[in-house]
């Protein structure tokens, strides 16, 4: 349970807050991406969340929750890699290549978000049990709030002190750190039994 709560905080710090706060600044200030395209990338992420849900739902239901949870930061690392590719391509690259990579980042990142939302709360409900579900939910909420409060300043500090490529690389390394914690949960995947009312819950604030 401690690892699961730590994963919750890390997912907020290195994932959800970064696409909302850090990535737009990184694109605009370090890559000279216009505000119109920054908005398009953020919007593409939101629309991808909606479009991918019916496509991925059945596949996600077949996966153990711990596998889905670990797959989320793997996809985020791939998404940040697309951003890194766009930064390396630079302004001299064809617009289709540069902006195509940024849109790919938005879509792949959305897939990672869905991996998280399909797994975290079912695991929380199963491992806490009925007697401790209130306390576990409170701890998860506290971890989320801690992550959303600390994620943006951490990300913006990185952007202010790194190049475009360095910023994307730092984001990818953060997602890799979240993966190591999520992957450590897999040996415990067989613990408990899922309650009959367990559902697939969206992440807070999304």
Legacy VTK file of the C-alpha trace (Angstrom):
# vtk DataFile Version 3.0
C-alpha trace
ASCII
DATASET POLYDATA
POINTS 206 float
0.000 0.000 0.000
2.882 2.366 0.755
4.278 1.755 -2.724
0.860 2.371 -4.256
0.513 5.708 -2.439
4.051 6.660 -3.489
3.162 5.778 -7.078
0.120 8.047 -6.838
2.301 10.996 -5.807
4.857 10.260 -8.525
2.219 9.969 -11.235
0.972 13.423 -10.321
4.472 14.903 -10.129
6.022 13.455 -13.295
2.906 12.977 -15.405
-0.382 14.793 -15.030
1.006 18.117 -13.834
3.764 18.141 -16.425
1.467 17.980 -19.442
-0.723 20.698 -17.973
1.927 23.084 -16.630
5.443 22.302 -17.839
5.057 20.970 -21.363
3.214 24.064 -22.712
5.987 26.322 -21.356
8.653 23.974 -22.705
7.123 24.042 -26.175
6.565 27.790 -26.256
9.678 29.110 -24.517
12.286 26.534 -25.525
11.027 25.323 -28.902
9.401 28.517 -30.245
6.110 26.694 -30.807
3.283 29.154 -31.346
0.532 29.454 -28.770
-1.914 28.134 -31.337
0.035 24.905 -31.685
0.552 24.662 -27.924
-3.223 24.811 -27.542
-3.656 22.239 -30.313
-1.328 19.775 -28.589
-3.078 20.165 -25.225
-6.478 19.834 -26.912
-5.304 16.742 -28.806
-4.437 15.140 -25.482
-7.915 15.852 -24.105
-9.698 14.550 -27.199
-7.457 11.480 -27.285
-8.534 10.644 -23.730
-12.119 10.468 -24.952
-11.412 8.703 -28.242
-9.124 6.029 -26.800
-11.381 4.934 -23.951
-13.739 2.748 -26.015
-10.802 1.402 -28.022
-8.713 0.375 -25.010
-11.373 -0.538 -22.461
-11.676 -4.249 -23.242
-7.930 -4.732 -23.532
-7.323 -2.986 -20.239
-9.907 -5.140 -18.485
-7.914 -8.239 -19.465
-4.680 -6.934 -17.957
-3.737 -7.220 -14.280
-4.043 -3.798 -12.687
-0.379 -3.789 -11.707
0.609 -4.298 -15.350
-1.625 -1.456 -16.482
-0.259 0.790 -13.757
3.341 0.110 -14.778
2.494 0.533 -18.467
1.331 4.102 -17.870
4.777 5.619 -17.213
6.263 3.473 -19.977
3.904 5.169 -22.409
4.715 8.537 -20.861
8.416 7.893 -21.427
7.663 7.112 -25.077
5.547 10.264 -25.323
8.295 12.435 -23.885
10.617 10.753 -26.374
8.398 12.062 -29.166
8.757 15.540 -27.686
12.503 15.054 -27.533
12.475 14.050 -31.186
10.605 17.240 -32.068
13.141 19.292 -30.120
16.060 17.584 -31.831
14.473 18.113 -35.235
14.356 21.843 -34.559
12.678 24.622 -36.449
14.492 23.642 -39.636
12.579 20.354 -39.816
9.428 20.112 -41.939
6.342 21.205 -40.020
4.700 17.821 -40.595
7.577 16.099 -38.806
7.887 18.524 -35.926
4.212 18.998 -35.177
3.422 15.396 -35.999
5.792 14.312 -33.234
4.174 16.739 -30.794
0.706 15.428 -31.640
1.999 11.873 -31.243
3.254 12.918 -27.812
-0.254 14.111 -26.884
-1.955 10.894 -27.999
0.558 8.481 -26.466
0.496 10.431 -23.225
-3.299 10.106 -23.148
-2.961 6.338 -23.498
-0.691 6.363 -20.442
-3.255 8.366 -18.491
-5.892 5.759 -19.289
-3.583 2.989 -18.101
-3.383 4.738 -14.751
-7.101 5.421 -14.457
-7.972 1.806 -15.243
-5.760 0.437 -12.501
-5.093 2.685 -9.537
-8.440 2.794 -7.759
-9.303 -0.890 -8.298
-5.953 -1.712 -6.672
-6.592 0.744 -3.864
-10.012 -0.763 -3.135
-8.738 -4.324 -3.282
-5.654 -3.902 -1.127
-7.177 -1.631 1.501
-10.243 -3.773 2.161
-13.582 -2.439 3.323
-12.377 -1.661 6.832
-9.574 0.678 5.697
-10.867 2.022 2.394
-11.613 5.443 3.877
-8.118 5.841 5.290
-6.528 4.542 2.081
-8.579 6.943 -0.038
-7.543 9.828 2.205
-3.889 8.890 1.842
-4.279 8.618 -1.930
-5.915 12.042 -2.036
-3.123 13.496 0.101
-0.495 11.984 -2.195
-2.304 13.387 -5.234
-2.505 16.852 -3.696
1.169 16.713 -2.783
2.026 15.738 -6.335
-0.100 18.391 -7.987
1.346 21.062 -5.678
4.998 20.119 -6.177
4.949 18.930 -9.800
4.554 22.300 -11.583
7.332 24.170 -9.703
9.685 21.226 -10.161
8.926 21.044 -13.869
9.181 24.783 -14.397
12.504 24.842 -12.552
13.803 22.219 -14.975
12.550 24.166 -17.991
14.103 27.401 -16.716
17.506 25.767 -16.326
17.651 23.345 -19.237
17.542 23.379 -23.004
14.601 21.989 -24.929
16.276 18.605 -25.275
17.322 18.653 -21.618
13.766 19.451 -20.540
12.230 16.577 -22.487
14.955 14.217 -21.282
14.308 15.216 -17.655
10.600 14.539 -18.114
11.361 11.112 -19.585
13.648 10.288 -16.660
10.893 11.284 -14.236
8.463 8.930 -15.960
11.085 6.180 -15.791
11.352 6.730 -12.032
7.572 6.353 -11.722
7.822 3.095 -13.664
10.316 1.623 -11.204
7.896 2.201 -8.331
4.873 0.930 -10.268
6.762 -2.153 -11.448
7.645 -2.998 -7.841
3.913 -3.471 -7.190
3.553 -6.379 -9.625
4.723 -9.145 -7.232
1.752 -8.213 -5.028
-0.814 -8.374 -7.844
-2.432 -11.524 -6.488
-3.138 -10.091 -3.054
-6.772 -9.694 -2.071
-9.813 -10.053 -4.261
-11.497 -7.211 -6.128
-14.728 -6.005 -4.539
-17.852 -6.439 -6.598
-18.339 -2.690 -6.855
-14.814 -1.892 -8.010
-14.890 0.189 -11.148
-12.585 2.006 -13.471
-12.292 5.477 -12.007
-10.786 8.536 -13.687
-7.874 10.302 -12.016
-8.726 13.270 -9.810
-9.117 16.522 -11.665
-9.066 14.971 -15.148
LINES 1 207
206 0 1 2 3 4 5 6 7 8 9 10 11 12 13 14 15 16 17 18 19 20 21 22 23 24 25 26 27 28 29 30 31 32 33 34 35 36 37 38 39 40 41 42 43 44 45 46 47 48 49 50 51 52 53 54 55 56 57 58 59 60 61 62 63 64 65 66 67 68 69 70 71 72 73 74 75 76 77 78 79 80 81 82 83 84 85 86 87 88 89 90 91 92 93 94 95 96 97 98 99 100 101 102 103 104 105 106 107 108 109 110 111 112 113 114 115 116 117 118 119 120 121 122 123 124 125 126 127 128 129 130 131 132 133 134 135 136 137 138 139 140 141 142 143 144 145 146 147 148 149 150 151 152 153 154 155 156 157 158 159 160 161 162 163 164 165 166 167 168 169 170 171 172 173 174 175 176 177 178 179 180 181 182 183 184 185 186 187 188 189 190 191 192 193 194 195 196 197 198 199 200 201 202 203 204 205
